[in-house]
Amino acid sequence: MQLAAEVLLGMVMLVTVVVVLAVFVWGAKKDGDEDKAVQRRLGIRRKTRLGP
């Protein structure tokens, strides 16, 4: 019974970590999209080697 509880706790912890990481990635992508929209609206053209 104790092993089952440990496995369940491990799975809950893993799912929690995956959800938190997914939220961080989603937030970073959304923030980047908003930054690009503001720069496009203001006519700001950044020179970078990372992309257009």
C-alpha positions, 0 to 999 in steps of 0.5 A: 500500500505504501508503494502505491502511495509513493507512486501516486505522489510521484505522478502528481509531482511530475504532472505538476512540474509539467503543467508549471513548465507549460504555463511558463512556455505559454506565457513567454510565447504570449509575451513575445507575441505582444512585444512584436505587435507593439514594435510593429505598431510603433514601426520599430525595426530591431537588428538581430541575428536571431530572426526577422 
